Amino acid sequence: MRFRRHHHSLHDYGKRYGQRNFDFRQEINKGIQNSITSNYSNGRVEGMNHKIKQLKRNSCGYKNMAHLLWRIRQIF
């Protein structure tokens, strides 16, 4: 009996929220298609993020945030 009760509740859940998942998957597919067909890239931004993370790792911490921001501005 317990299993049937849970089975029906899962089935109802699928009915209720299945459409949302379908819409979400369609949005993801649009993004994937755009990334394949578009000439735009976020490589430059990712490279900047990598440099900042590398600076933070190599510095072993700064005394305050102003010093870190000053160093980031020096890099770029």
Steps between C-alpha positions, in 0.01 A plus 500: 500500500772746588671461164181570310439814698850627420472383141188709447651802667807476274275465197305811604825684556610412148172626357517820698865590442577319175409801288742721693783255442414486130509880474830508687651244262387709203678804646818296547481376141468859375815595690694205364395578143599865545842406634565272202377735228619833647837659432513655847719358774554573867862386484638843581291531817588146607868582449467807723327294769780244481767769544321644804465156660866428432598831659298417811661156526855626456465797734419302817260776599510878499478726803179658375274500199640828364840339446345211311294733280809713433691190389215387274495843334875472442454174312235638266 
